[in-house]
Amino acid sequence: MLRIPGRFRRRLRRELLQGGPPTADFLRPVGPEVPSDASVVQVVDLCMGVGEVLLSSGEPAGETAATMTRLAAACGLPTVDVDITFNSISLCCHRGTTSAPVNSMRIVNYRTTDLTRLAAVSGLVDQVSQGRMTVEAATEALTTATAARHPYPRWVATAGWGGLAAAVAVLLGGSVLIALTALVVTALIDRLGRLLVRWGLASFFLQLTGGLVATLATVAVFATGVLPPGTQPSLVIAACITALLSGLSVMSAVRDAISGFYVTAAGRAAEIALLSAGLLAGVILGLQLGLQFGITLDPAQPVGADVAQFGLSTFAAATAAAMFALAAYAPLRSLPAAAVTGAAGWAVYGGLTLFTQAGTVTATGVAAVVVGLATGLTRRRARVHAQVIVLSGIIPLLPGLTAYRGFYQLATQQVVDGLVTVTLALAIGLALAAGVALGDFIARPHPATHPRD
């Protein structure tokens, strides 16, 4: 008969008979002193201001809530709950059983892409978390950051959008003339969009106008003979569509769904669907007008990997990523990092499609994981904000050409083929978002946790 030593027998009995730890910590201790109303209100207002900047800049809801919670804990309020639902932020600070909780809510009615302001606010949070900045100083720094002017003139951002479209046109196999045409048309769309925003036009009509202008401008240039018959003018529209797609928050929507913010993810998905419908309507309307005058812009062939053009394509991808960072007002010192990430993502995509049998969606997803890994590593170094890396890195991988091919097929009554192609573009976008989320999760540091029953 097998004899079990006494100490092992006692340990086995203890493990079998004792209950496991609680599933969750529902009651968090407050104290030893209850924070005063004045200090709580000051910290809550600081956290809400930081959350507003992050959410309006496209930061996922999970990241925004985690940053606000970390900031509140660094300011002496460890017992806060943050809830985000698409365009609203709610924060509740619990103060035990002797004092009433403090609640605050803020509505975020605008969306902007200012990566310099985003980096400044994130640096502020890091300084407070490390104990190098007081709440009063952080509040003043936040006010200064949100009220500051853009780091460089608006025309520089317009040049960035134009440079992005030109680089994408080269990436898709276009000539120098095609790239220059894409640059001019995209710059025109950007300036027109700025004017319409001042008039208060809704985002749906902004996307519709962008798609319509991109198509009609290309039709007009092709009809007047500026573009020779042997060129592919459809690449101009594809490049402009890529620039317009870069403003959609597909990345944030998928990451919100993965992190459990389903209401916010649903709201972002509805926004993406509406804006995509506006872009679709604008392009189809422009193509239909062109067909009425006998001008057809046949969709270009899908881009395939080519060893001879691999170096040029990688350089174009790096340029596109850097130009997007410039257009989004990223700090100038972050442009090289954005370019390297864009080149790395495209190189992985090109290598997979050239040397393996991986499909477009699979290759895009793997390349997005590389971009996500770069994002996670950036969070550790903290010299370049993660949003700069993730947003710039996916630009060369956006399905602008695939989306245009689907729009063209719908415009020419090829409904079944058009729906299939548009669905493929959507699948590429989802692969981008999921791949980035996976890569970021793998690379970021994970605190030690204790498993619960």
Rosetta blueprint (number, residue, H / E / L):
1 M L
2 L L
3 R L
4 I L
5 P L
6 G H
7 R H
8 F H
9 R H
10 R H
11 R H
12 L H
13 R H
14 R H
15 E H
16 L H
17 L H
18 Q L
19 G L
20 G L
21 P L
22 P L
23 T L
24 A L
25 D L
26 F L
27 L L
28 R L
29 P L
30 V L
31 G L
32 P L
33 E L
34 V L
35 P L
36 S L
37 D H
38 A H
39 S H
40 V H
41 V H
42 Q H
43 V H
44 V H
45 D H
46 L H
47 C H
48 M H
49 G H
50 V H
51 G H
52 E H
53 V H
54 L H
55 L H
56 S H
57 S L
58 G L
59 E L
60 P L
61 A H
62 G H
63 E H
64 T H
65 A H
66 A H
67 T H
68 M H
69 T H
70 R H
71 L H
72 A H
73 A H
74 A H
75 C L
76 G L
77 L L
78 P L
79 T L
80 V E
81 D E
82 V E
83 D E
84 I E
85 T E
86 F L
87 N L
88 S E
89 I E
90 S E
91 L E
92 C E
93 C E
94 H L
95 R L
96 G L
97 T L
98 T L
99 S L
100 A L
101 P L
102 V E
103 N E
104 S E
105 M E
106 R E
107 I E
108 V L
109 N L
110 Y L
111 R L
112 T L
113 T L
114 D L
115 L H
116 T H
117 R H
118 L H
119 A H
120 A H
121 V H
122 S H
123 G H
124 L H
125 V H
126 D H
127 Q H
128 V H
129 S H
130 Q L
131 G L
132 R L
133 M L
134 T L
135 V H
136 E H
137 A H
138 A H
139 T H
140 E H
141 A H
142 L H
143 T H
144 T H
145 A H
146 T H
147 A H
148 A L
149 R L
150 H L
151 P L
152 Y L
153 P L
154 R H
155 W H
156 V H
157 A H
158 T H
159 A H
160 G H
161 W H
162 G H
163 G H
164 L H
165 A H
166 A H
167 A H
168 V H
169 A H
170 V H
171 L H
172 L L
173 G L
174 G L
175 S L
176 V H
177 L H
178 I H
179 A H
180 L H
181 T H
182 A H
183 L H
184 V H
185 V H
186 T H
187 A H
188 L H
189 I H
190 D H
191 R H
192 L H
193 G H
194 R H
195 L H
196 L H
197 V H
198 R H
199 W L
200 G L
201 L L
202 A L
203 S H
204 F H
205 F H
206 L H
207 Q H
208 L H
209 T H
210 G H
211 G H
212 L H
213 V H
214 A H
215 T H
216 L H
217 A H
218 T H
219 V H
220 A H
221 V H
222 F H
223 A H
224 T L
225 G L
226 V L
227 L L
228 P L
229 P L
230 G L
231 T L
232 Q L
233 P L
234 S H
235 L H
236 V H
237 I H
238 A H
239 A H
240 C H
241 I H
242 T H
243 A H
244 L H
245 L H
246 S L
247 G L
248 L L
249 S L
250 V H
251 M H
252 S H
253 A H
254 V H
255 R H
256 D H
257 A H
258 I H
259 S L
260 G L
261 F L
262 Y H
263 V H
264 T H
265 A H
266 A H
267 G H
268 R H
269 A H
270 A H
271 E H
272 I H
273 A H
274 L H
275 L H
276 S H
277 A H
278 G H
279 L H
280 L H
281 A H
282 G H
283 V H
284 I H
285 L H
286 G H
287 L H
288 Q H
289 L H
290 G H
291 L H
292 Q H
293 F L
294 G L
295 I L
296 T L
297 L L
298 D L
299 P L
300 A L
301 Q L
302 P L
303 V L
304 G L
305 A L
306 D L
307 V L
308 A L
309 Q L
310 F H
311 G H
312 L H
313 S H
314 T H
315 F H
316 A H
317 A H
318 A H
319 T H
320 A H
321 A H
322 A H
323 M H
324 F H
325 A H
326 L H
327 A H
328 A L
329 Y L
330 A L
331 P L
332 L H
333 R H
334 S H
335 L H
336 P H
337 A H
338 A H
339 A H
340 V H
341 T H
342 G H
343 A H
344 A H
345 G H
346 W H
347 A H
348 V H
349 Y H
350 G H
351 G H
352 L H
353 T H
354 L H
355 F H
356 T L
357 Q L
358 A L
359 G L
360 T H
361 V H
362 T H
363 A H
364 T H
365 G H
366 V H
367 A H
368 A H
369 V H
370 V H
371 V H
372 G H
373 L H
374 A H
375 T H
376 G H
377 L H
378 T H
379 R H
380 R H
381 R H
382 A L
383 R L
384 V L
385 H L
386 A H
387 Q H
388 V H
389 I H
390 V H
391 L H
392 S H
393 G H
394 I L
395 I H
396 P H
397 L H
398 L L
399 P L
400 G H
401 L H
402 T H
403 A H
404 Y H
405 R H
406 G H
407 F H
408 Y H
409 Q H
410 L H
411 A H
412 T L
413 Q L
414 Q L
415 V H
416 V H
417 D H
418 G H
419 L H
420 V H
421 T H
422 V H
423 T H
424 L H
425 A H
426 L H
427 A H
428 I H
429 G H
430 L H
431 A H
432 L H
433 A H
434 A H
435 G H
436 V H
437 A H
438 L H
439 G H
440 D H
441 F H
442 I H
443 A H
444 R L
445 P L
446 H L
447 P L
448 A L
449 T L
450 H L
451 P L
452 R L
453 D L
